Amino acid sequence: MRVGVFDSGLGGLTVLNRALDILPEENFLYYADVDHVPYGEKTREQIVDYVDSAVGYMVDEGCKAIVIACNTATSAGVDFLRKKYDFLPIIGIEPAVKPAVLHFSKGKRVLVIATPITVQGEKLKKLIETYDKDNIVDKAALSELVNFAEKGIFDTDIIVPYLHDALKDYNPEDYGVLVLGCTHFNFFKDSFRIVMPDTEIIDGSTGSAAYLKTRMEEEGLLATKADSSPHEEKVIYVESGRVVTDKKELEKIDKLCKRWRELN
């Protein structure tokens, strides 16, 4: 049985790679809803329908646990999914507000960047209300980075000017930590380091992967070496219900995984 990892596109590869590191005996199914990306431009109702369809596919494929590796999808639909599929662990991802405020702010402000739906959503609002007792958290909505990532555009000569413009109202010197509230944003850490050179950059991938392991331990779902077969693919990639077999698409995915590892 595999562990399912879902994202609106390819951003969730960052969570998948974290999970591969901490759960080396597990096999995975990675589902990218490329037909509907970016989710940040969709309505909440549309997102719930898309994610419900994807999770239904993964359940039908026998996945024993599922990670919603998309902040926007988690914000919009994780509560619905947990009620509907209450027979298996469903792990969401959320902006790393708690560690940002408690451990990384260094007496400065915290800037959370995400898609518009995540920035405007109740989940982020409640996170900030819970942990931001000194009112040091600011939010900024960035949507274009998702499109850049899906198109494979990472050139700092393109990305850095975009970020300077998108964040022109925020003084980098005011911030001790930048929270990447969208998994796609993790592919642009080199550009963020240019724009905010003295700011700690964190994301929620490690926390989600660690919580996945904890939940699987609690449910007795962890695989052992005896469960693994050398003939099974470590990861099966699916795009909007279609198993990926195209060599060029698999090479694109592999490049993104390598880029993530180089940046982390």
C-alpha positions in Angstrom: 0.0 0.0 0.0 1.2 3.5 -0.9 1.2 6.8 0.8 -0.7 9.4 -1.3 0.7 13.0 -1.7 -1.5 15.5 -3.4 -0.9 19.0 -4.8 -2.6 21.3 -7.3 0.6 20.9 -9.4 4.2 20.2 -8.8 4.9 22.2 -5.6 4.1 19.3 -3.4 7.2 17.5 -4.7 8.9 19.4 -1.9 6.8 17.6 0.7 7.2 14.3 -1.2 11.0 14.6 -1.0 10.8 15.3 2.8 8.6 12.3 3.2 11.0 10.1 1.2 13.8 11.1 3.5 12.0 10.3 6.8 10.0 7.3 5.5 12.5 5.4 3.4 10.6 2.1 3.5 7.4 3.6 2.1 6.2 3.8 -1.5 4.3 6.8 -2.7 1.7 7.9 -5.2 2.1 11.6 -6.1 -1.0 13.2 -7.6 -0.7 16.6 -9.4 -3.9 18.2 -10.5 -2.2 19.9 -13.5 -5.6 20.3 -15.4 -6.7 22.8 -12.8 -3.5 24.5 -11.5 -3.2 27.2 -10.1 -5.7 26.7 -7.3 -5.1 30.2 -6.0 -7.3 31.6 -8.8 -10.2 29.2 -8.2 -13.2 29.5 -5.9 -13.3 27.5 -2.6 -16.1 25.3 -4.0 -14.1 24.4 -7.1 -11.1 23.5 -5.0 -13.1 21.2 -2.7 -14.5 19.4 -5.8 -11.0 19.0 -7.4 -9.4 17.7 -4.2 -12.3 15.4 -3.4 -11.9 13.8 -6.8 -8.1 13.4 -6.4 -8.5 11.9 -2.9 -11.1 9.6 -4.2 -8.7 8.4 -6.9 -6.0 7.8 -4.3 -8.4 5.9 -2.0 -9.4 3.7 -5.0 -5.7 3.0 -5.6 -5.4 1.7 -2.0 -3.5 4.6 -0.4 -3.2 4.0 3.3 -2.6 7.7 4.2 -2.8 10.9 2.3 -0.9 14.2 2.6 -2.6 17.3 1.1 0.7 19.0 0.2 -1.0 22.2 -0.9 -1.7 25.1 1.5 -4.6 26.4 -0.6 -6.2 23.0 -0.8 -5.7 22.4 2.9 -7.2 25.8 3.7 -10.2 25.2 1.5 -11.0 21.5 2.0 -9.1 19.5 4.6 -12.0 19.6 7.1 -14.4 18.3 4.5 -12.0 15.6 3.4 -11.4 14.3 7.0 -15.1 14.0 7.5 -15.7 12.1 4.2 -12.6 9.9 4.4 -12.6 9.4 8.1 -11.2 5.9 7.8 -7.6 6.9 6.9 -5.2 9.6 8.1 -5.3 12.8 6.0 -2.5 15.2 6.8 -2.7 18.8 5.7 0.0 21.5 5.4 -0.2 25.0 6.8 2.1 28.1 6.9 4.7 27.7 9.6 3.5 30.6 11.7 4.1 28.9 15.0 7.8 28.3 14.6 8.2 31.6 12.9 6.8 33.6 15.8 8.3 31.5 18.6 11.7 30.6 17.3 12.8 32.6 14.2 11.6 36.1 14.4 14.7 37.4 16.3 12.8 40.4 17.6 11.7 41.5 14.1 8.4 41.0 12.2 7.3 37.9 10.3 6.1 38.0 6.7 3.8 35.2 5.5 3.5 34.9 1.7 1.0 32.5 0.1 -1.7 32.3 -2.6 -4.7 34.7 -2.2 -7.0 32.0 -1.0 -4.6 30.9 1.8 -3.9 34.6 2.8 -7.6 35.3 3.0 -8.6 32.0 4.5 -9.8 31.2 8.0 -7.1 28.7 8.7 -4.3 31.2 8.4 -6.3 33.8 10.3 -6.8 31.3 13.2 -3.1 30.4 13.2 -2.1 34.0 13.4 -4.7 34.7 16.2 -3.3 31.8 18.2 0.4 32.5 18.0 0.8 36.1 17.1 0.3 37.7 20.5 2.5 40.7 19.8 1.0 41.5 16.3 4.2 41.0 14.4 2.9 38.9 11.5 2.2 40.5 8.1 0.6 38.7 5.1 1.2 39.1 1.3 -0.6 37.3 -1.5 1.6 36.1 -4.4 0.0 34.0 -7.1 2.3 34.4 -10.1 5.1 32.2 -8.6 2.9 29.1 -9.0 2.7 29.8 -12.7 6.4 30.3 -12.9 7.1 27.0 -11.2 4.7 25.0 -13.3 6.4 26.5 -16.4 9.8 25.8 -15.1 10.8 29.4 -14.9 13.4 29.9 -12.1 15.8 32.4 -13.6 16.6 35.0 -10.9 16.8 37.7 -13.6 13.1 37.1 -14.0 12.0 36.1 -10.5 13.8 38.8 -8.5 12.3 41.8 -10.3 8.9 40.2 -9.9 9.4 39.8 -6.2 10.8 43.3 -5.7 7.6 44.6 -7.3 5.2 42.2 -5.5 6.8 43.0 -2.1 7.5 46.7 -2.7 5.3 47.6 0.3 7.4 45.5 2.7 10.8 46.6 3.9 13.1 43.5 4.0 15.0 45.0 7.0 11.8 44.8 9.1 11.6 41.0 8.9 13.4 38.3 10.8 11.6 35.5 9.1 9.8 34.8 5.8 7.2 32.0 5.8 6.6 30.3 2.5 2.9 29.5 2.7 2.8 27.7 -0.7 4.8 24.6 -1.6 5.5 26.0 -5.1 7.3 28.9 -3.4 10.0 26.5 -2.1 11.5 26.3 -5.5 12.4 30.0 -5.4 14.5 30.2 -2.3 17.5 31.4 -4.2 15.5 34.4 -5.4 14.1 35.1 -2.0 17.6 35.1 -0.5 18.5 37.8 -2.9 15.4 39.9 -2.1 15.6 39.3 1.6 19.2 38.4 2.3 19.2 38.7 6.1 15.9 37.0 6.7 15.4 33.4 7.8 13.2 31.4 5.3 11.0 28.6 6.5 8.2 26.4 5.1 5.8 23.8 6.4 7.2 20.8 4.4 9.2 19.3 7.3 6.5 19.6 9.8 3.9 17.9 7.5 6.2 15.1 6.7 7.1 14.6 10.4 3.4 14.6 11.4 2.7 12.1 8.6 5.2 9.7 10.2 3.7 10.2 13.7 0.2 9.5 12.5 1.3 6.4 10.6 3.1 5.1 13.7 -0.1 5.7 15.8 -2.2 3.8 13.3 0.3 1.0 12.8 0.7 1.8 9.1 4.4 2.1 8.8 6.1 -0.2 6.2 9.1 -2.3 7.1 12.0 -3.6 4.9 10.1 -6.9 4.6 7.2 -5.0 3.0 9.2 -3.5 0.2 9.9 -5.1 -3.1 12.8 -4.1 -5.4 10.4 -4.5 -8.3 8.0 -1.8 -7.2 8.4 1.8 -8.3 9.3 4.0 -5.3 7.0 6.8 -6.6 4.1 6.6 -9.1 3.3 10.0 -10.6 -0.3 10.8 -11.6 -1.5 14.0 -13.3 -5.2 14.7 -13.0 -6.1 11.0 -13.0 -3.5 9.9 -15.6 -0.4 7.9 -14.7 2.7 9.7 -16.0 4.7 7.6 -18.4 6.0 10.3 -20.8 9.8 10.4 -20.6 9.9 14.2 -20.9 7.4 14.8 -18.1 9.2 12.4 -15.8 12.5 14.3 -16.6 10.8 17.5 -15.7 9.7 16.1 -12.4 13.2 14.8 -11.7 14.7 18.2 -12.4 12.3 19.8 -10.0 13.2 17.3 -7.3 16.9 17.9 -7.9 16.4 21.7 -7.7 14.6 21.4 -4.4 17.5 19.3 -3.0 20.0 21.9 -4.1 18.1 24.7 -2.4 17.6 22.9 0.9 
